[in-house]
Amino acid sequence: MKKLTFYDFIKIDEYSATPKYLQLSNSIVNAMEAAVIPKDYLLPSINELSYQFEISRDTIQKSYRHLKKIGVVTSYPGKGYCISNPDFRQKLKVFLLFNKLSVHKKIIYDAMVEALGDDVGIDFYIYNNDFKLFRRLLESKKENYSHYVIIPHFIDGGENAREIINAIPKEKLILVDKNIAGIDGDYSVVYENFEKDIYEALCQARTHLSKYHTIKLIFPEQSYFPVEIINGFKRFCQQYAFNHETISNISICELNKGEVFINLMEDDLVILLERLIELKYKIGKDIGVISYNETPIKKILLNGITTISTDFKYMGTAAASMILENSKKHLEVPFYYKKRSSL
């Protein structure tokens, strides 16, 4: 059998959302853990690695600096970078699989990475709400991960997701943002209660909604959002006698004074606001706007957009805590109503 070398361990996956400098750092740590590179091993020069793997010099330099920061290598002027701590081990190796990387999903990612710290290896992939890609990524990743952190949202095919997820050892599984019915065993999940959340948020907003006669939920046909949101919306409107409607296309929907619109997709918010401005409606007086998922820009856009939202930072930090503490919890994330001038 051919003896493995340093270069056999360098893996740069173009489909991974993990920054390349971290992919390179993790590859070097893997080579070290496999005893392929010993103490005082001189790492290849930046120019050599850049040529060999078609990686930018900046990426390699950032990777080496990261390894120095976590105490793996030492730099010597005129010589380069040498392995100084061959006994370093990544305590945990996490496979992170998100449905997309929107503004709020990035908040989850950033909070999780910050809470996990530098000595946890993360392989990060995005499947774009595509169940086939979701399945392919999980079935092709056979590395010895300590944890699998998954956000399970799909446009089509999601009814079969539990079969794929159930193949993961439950002591390694953490679901984030959404729980999936039919998952066996003792696993961890930090999730939104979609039906309850929108119902209770609208109850908080009831006094502000009372000046409008109709509430319209924009729920696109091709959407990964759970139908439980519609159930909670309808329950509130029926209980408190609001005229209500679920619409799929805000581009062609009539906009009438006395209506409130709740958007889920960020693109729909843009279209809605453009149309309201064009029609010269006064937002928050003629027509109300409530937007799903808090983002920084909504605090200042048009003097503030009212939001109903989970706490994404809390979600990421809680998932990281479950990994670090190896705890098995089912944790429901808080949901908030933020009244601003759009309502």
GIFENFEN-V294416 format. One record per residue. N is the residue number from 1. SS is DSSP state (2 for helix, 1 for strand, 0 for the rest). PHI is phi in radians with two decimals (none if undefined). Layout:
n=N ss=SS phi=PHI
n=N ss=SS phi=PHI
This chain:
n=1 ss=0 phi=none
n=2 ss=0 phi=-1.14
n=3 ss=0 phi=-1.29
n=4 ss=0 phi=-1.24
n=5 ss=0 phi=-2.05
n=6 ss=2 phi=-0.91
n=7 ss=2 phi=-1.20
n=8 ss=2 phi=-1.19
n=9 ss=2 phi=-1.64
n=10 ss=0 phi=-1.36
n=11 ss=0 phi=-2.15
n=12 ss=0 phi=-2.05
n=13 ss=0 phi=-1.70
n=14 ss=0 phi=-1.14
n=15 ss=0 phi=-1.55
n=16 ss=0 phi=-1.41
n=17 ss=0 phi=-1.51
n=18 ss=0 phi=-1.17
n=19 ss=0 phi=-0.91
n=20 ss=2 phi=-1.08
n=21 ss=2 phi=-1.15
n=22 ss=2 phi=-1.32
n=23 ss=2 phi=-1.04
n=24 ss=2 phi=-1.16
n=25 ss=2 phi=-1.04
n=26 ss=2 phi=-1.12
n=27 ss=2 phi=-1.11
n=28 ss=2 phi=-1.17
n=29 ss=2 phi=-1.11
n=30 ss=2 phi=-1.07
n=31 ss=2 phi=-1.11
n=32 ss=2 phi=-1.20
n=33 ss=2 phi=-1.14
n=34 ss=0 phi=-1.48
n=35 ss=0 phi=1.09
n=36 ss=0 phi=-1.44
n=37 ss=0 phi=-2.11
n=38 ss=0 phi=-1.62
n=39 ss=0 phi=-1.03
n=40 ss=0 phi=1.25
n=41 ss=0 phi=-1.12
n=42 ss=1 phi=-1.49
n=43 ss=0 phi=-1.20
n=44 ss=0 phi=-0.98
n=45 ss=0 phi=-1.14
n=46 ss=2 phi=-1.06
n=47 ss=2 phi=-1.12
n=48 ss=2 phi=-1.13
n=49 ss=2 phi=-1.16
n=50 ss=2 phi=-1.07
n=51 ss=2 phi=-1.25
n=52 ss=2 phi=-1.16
n=53 ss=2 phi=-2.06
n=54 ss=0 phi=0.95
n=55 ss=0 phi=-1.93
n=56 ss=0 phi=-1.16
n=57 ss=2 phi=-1.05
n=58 ss=2 phi=-1.07
n=59 ss=2 phi=-1.11
n=60 ss=2 phi=-1.17
n=61 ss=2 phi=-1.08
n=62 ss=2 phi=-1.13
n=63 ss=2 phi=-1.12
n=64 ss=2 phi=-1.12
n=65 ss=2 phi=-1.14
n=66 ss=2 phi=-1.11
n=67 ss=2 phi=-1.10
n=68 ss=2 phi=-1.20
n=69 ss=2 phi=-1.09
n=70 ss=0 phi=-1.58
n=71 ss=0 phi=1.47
n=72 ss=0 phi=-1.57
n=73 ss=1 phi=-2.19
n=74 ss=1 phi=-2.20
n=75 ss=1 phi=-1.80
n=76 ss=1 phi=-2.20
n=77 ss=0 phi=-0.97
n=78 ss=0 phi=1.42
n=79 ss=0 phi=-1.98
n=80 ss=1 phi=2.20
n=81 ss=1 phi=-1.96
n=82 ss=1 phi=-2.11
n=83 ss=1 phi=-1.20
n=84 ss=0 phi=-1.93
n=85 ss=0 phi=-2.38
n=86 ss=0 phi=-1.18
n=87 ss=0 phi=-1.53
n=88 ss=0 phi=-1.08
n=89 ss=0 phi=-2.33
n=90 ss=0 phi=-1.31
n=91 ss=0 phi=-1.05
n=92 ss=1 phi=-2.37
n=93 ss=1 phi=-2.28
n=94 ss=1 phi=-1.95
n=95 ss=1 phi=-1.69
n=96 ss=1 phi=-1.93
n=97 ss=1 phi=-2.25
n=98 ss=1 phi=-1.85
n=99 ss=0 phi=-1.29
n=100 ss=0 phi=-2.85
n=101 ss=0 phi=-2.07
n=102 ss=0 phi=-1.49
n=103 ss=2 phi=-1.02
n=104 ss=2 phi=-1.29
n=105 ss=2 phi=-1.21
n=106 ss=2 phi=-1.16
n=107 ss=2 phi=-1.09
n=108 ss=2 phi=-1.05
n=109 ss=2 phi=-1.06
n=110 ss=2 phi=-1.08
n=111 ss=2 phi=-1.13
n=112 ss=2 phi=-1.18
n=113 ss=2 phi=-1.10
n=114 ss=2 phi=-1.10
n=115 ss=2 phi=-1.26
n=116 ss=2 phi=-1.28
n=117 ss=0 phi=1.57
n=118 ss=0 phi=-1.38
n=119 ss=0 phi=-1.68
n=120 ss=1 phi=-1.92
n=121 ss=1 phi=-1.43
n=122 ss=1 phi=-2.24
n=123 ss=1 phi=-1.86
n=124 ss=1 phi=-2.01
n=125 ss=1 phi=-2.29
n=126 ss=1 phi=-2.20
n=127 ss=0 phi=-1.94
n=128 ss=0 phi=0.93
n=129 ss=0 phi=1.05
n=130 ss=1 phi=-1.71
n=131 ss=2 phi=-1.10
n=132 ss=2 phi=-1.10
n=133 ss=2 phi=-1.20
n=134 ss=2 phi=-0.97
n=135 ss=2 phi=-1.12
n=136 ss=2 phi=-1.11
n=137 ss=2 phi=-1.13
n=138 ss=2 phi=-1.20
n=139 ss=2 phi=-1.32
n=140 ss=2 phi=-1.59
n=141 ss=0 phi=-1.64
n=142 ss=0 phi=-1.82
n=143 ss=0 phi=-1.09
n=144 ss=0 phi=-1.49
n=145 ss=0 phi=-1.36
n=146 ss=0 phi=-1.42
n=147 ss=1 phi=-2.57
n=148 ss=1 phi=-2.08
n=149 ss=1 phi=-1.91
n=150 ss=1 phi=-2.27
n=151 ss=0 phi=-1.79
n=152 ss=0 phi=-1.72
n=153 ss=0 phi=-2.16
n=154 ss=0 phi=-2.36
n=155 ss=0 phi=-1.47
n=156 ss=1 phi=-2.40
n=157 ss=0 phi=1.54
n=158 ss=2 phi=-1.13
n=159 ss=2 phi=-1.13
n=160 ss=2 phi=-1.73
n=161 ss=2 phi=-1.10
n=162 ss=2 phi=-1.07
n=163 ss=2 phi=-1.14
n=164 ss=2 phi=-1.23
n=165 ss=2 phi=-1.18
n=166 ss=0 phi=-1.16
n=167 ss=0 phi=-1.35
n=168 ss=0 phi=-1.45
n=169 ss=0 phi=-0.95
n=170 ss=2 phi=-1.14
n=171 ss=2 phi=-1.21
n=172 ss=2 phi=-1.83
n=173 ss=1 phi=-1.69
n=174 ss=1 phi=-2.32
n=175 ss=1 phi=-1.58
n=176 ss=1 phi=-2.23
n=177 ss=1 phi=1.41
n=178 ss=0 phi=-2.48
n=179 ss=0 phi=-1.52
n=180 ss=0 phi=-2.07
n=181 ss=0 phi=-1.17
n=182 ss=0 phi=1.59
n=183 ss=0 phi=-1.44
n=184 ss=0 phi=-1.52
n=185 ss=0 phi=1.44
n=186 ss=0 phi=-1.72
n=187 ss=0 phi=-2.21
n=188 ss=1 phi=-1.85
n=189 ss=1 phi=-2.68
n=190 ss=1 phi=-2.12
n=191 ss=1 phi=-2.48
n=192 ss=0 phi=-1.63
n=193 ss=0 phi=-1.73
n=194 ss=2 phi=-1.06
n=195 ss=2 phi=-1.18
n=196 ss=2 phi=-1.14
n=197 ss=2 phi=-1.07
n=198 ss=2 phi=-1.22
n=199 ss=2 phi=-1.07
n=200 ss=2 phi=-1.21
n=201 ss=2 phi=-1.15
n=202 ss=2 phi=-1.20
n=203 ss=2 phi=-1.10
n=204 ss=2 phi=-1.13
n=205 ss=0 phi=-1.53
n=206 ss=2 phi=-0.96
n=207 ss=2 phi=-1.08
n=208 ss=2 phi=-1.27
n=209 ss=2 phi=-1.35
n=210 ss=0 phi=-1.13
n=211 ss=0 phi=-1.44
n=212 ss=0 phi=-1.96
n=213 ss=0 phi=-1.72
n=214 ss=1 phi=-2.46
n=215 ss=1 phi=-2.01
n=216 ss=1 phi=-2.11
n=217 ss=1 phi=-1.71
n=218 ss=1 phi=-1.56
n=219 ss=0 phi=-2.22
n=220 ss=0 phi=-1.03
n=221 ss=0 phi=-1.07
n=222 ss=0 phi=-1.60
n=223 ss=0 phi=-2.38
n=224 ss=0 phi=-1.59
n=225 ss=0 phi=-1.21
n=226 ss=0 phi=-1.17
n=227 ss=0 phi=-1.18
n=228 ss=2 phi=-1.03
n=229 ss=2 phi=-1.09
n=230 ss=2 phi=-1.10
n=231 ss=2 phi=-1.07
n=232 ss=2 phi=-1.17
n=233 ss=2 phi=-1.09
n=234 ss=2 phi=-1.16
n=235 ss=2 phi=-1.08
n=236 ss=2 phi=-1.11
n=237 ss=2 phi=-1.11
n=238 ss=2 phi=-1.23
n=239 ss=2 phi=-1.15
n=240 ss=0 phi=-1.91
n=241 ss=0 phi=1.00
n=242 ss=0 phi=-1.63
n=243 ss=1 phi=-1.06
n=244 ss=1 phi=-2.62
n=245 ss=1 phi=-2.72
n=246 ss=1 phi=-1.84
n=247 ss=1 phi=-2.06
n=248 ss=0 phi=-1.82
n=249 ss=0 phi=-2.37
n=250 ss=0 phi=-1.25
n=251 ss=0 phi=-1.16
n=252 ss=0 phi=-2.04
n=253 ss=0 phi=-1.30
n=254 ss=0 phi=-1.20
n=255 ss=0 phi=-2.01
n=256 ss=0 phi=-2.11
n=257 ss=0 phi=-1.02
n=258 ss=0 phi=1.57
n=259 ss=1 phi=-1.85
n=260 ss=1 phi=-2.06
n=261 ss=1 phi=-1.97
n=262 ss=1 phi=-1.95
n=263 ss=1 phi=-1.82
n=264 ss=0 phi=-1.81
n=265 ss=0 phi=-1.53
n=266 ss=2 phi=-1.12
n=267 ss=2 phi=-1.09
n=268 ss=2 phi=-1.17
n=269 ss=2 phi=-1.10
n=270 ss=2 phi=-1.08
n=271 ss=2 phi=-1.09
n=272 ss=2 phi=-1.06
n=273 ss=2 phi=-1.14
n=274 ss=2 phi=-1.04
n=275 ss=2 phi=-1.21
n=276 ss=2 phi=-1.12
n=277 ss=2 phi=-1.15
n=278 ss=2 phi=-1.09
n=279 ss=0 phi=-1.42
n=280 ss=0 phi=1.09
n=281 ss=0 phi=-1.37
n=282 ss=0 phi=-1.53
n=283 ss=1 phi=-1.26
n=284 ss=0 phi=1.69
n=285 ss=0 phi=-2.18
n=286 ss=0 phi=-1.28
n=287 ss=1 phi=-2.41
n=288 ss=1 phi=-1.73
n=289 ss=1 phi=-2.34
n=290 ss=1 phi=-2.15
n=291 ss=1 phi=-2.00
n=292 ss=1 phi=-1.32
n=293 ss=0 phi=1.33
n=294 ss=0 phi=-1.21
n=295 ss=0 phi=-2.39
n=296 ss=2 phi=-0.97
n=297 ss=2 phi=-1.15
n=298 ss=2 phi=-1.24
n=299 ss=2 phi=-1.23
n=300 ss=0 phi=-2.07
n=301 ss=2 phi=-1.12
n=302 ss=2 phi=0.88
n=303 ss=2 phi=1.16
n=304 ss=0 phi=1.99
n=305 ss=0 phi=-1.78
n=306 ss=1 phi=-1.10
n=307 ss=1 phi=-2.26
n=308 ss=1 phi=-2.16
n=309 ss=1 phi=-2.77
n=310 ss=1 phi=-1.34
n=311 ss=0 phi=-1.70
n=312 ss=2 phi=-1.20
n=313 ss=2 phi=-1.12
n=314 ss=2 phi=-1.03
n=315 ss=2 phi=-1.06
n=316 ss=2 phi=-1.15
n=317 ss=2 phi=-1.15
n=318 ss=2 phi=-1.14
n=319 ss=2 phi=-1.11
n=320 ss=2 phi=-1.10
n=321 ss=2 phi=-1.09
n=322 ss=2 phi=-1.09
n=323 ss=2 phi=-1.19
n=324 ss=2 phi=-1.16
n=325 ss=2 phi=-1.62
n=326 ss=0 phi=0.89
n=327 ss=0 phi=-1.71
n=328 ss=0 phi=-2.01
n=329 ss=0 phi=-2.30
n=330 ss=1 phi=-2.02
n=331 ss=1 phi=-1.99
n=332 ss=1 phi=-1.51
n=333 ss=0 phi=-1.47
n=334 ss=0 phi=-1.06
n=335 ss=1 phi=-2.23
n=336 ss=1 phi=-2.23
n=337 ss=1 phi=-1.89
n=338 ss=1 phi=-2.02
n=339 ss=0 phi=-1.34
n=340 ss=0 phi=-2.35
n=341 ss=0 phi=-1.24
n=342 ss=0 phi=-1.36
n=343 ss=0 phi=-2.13
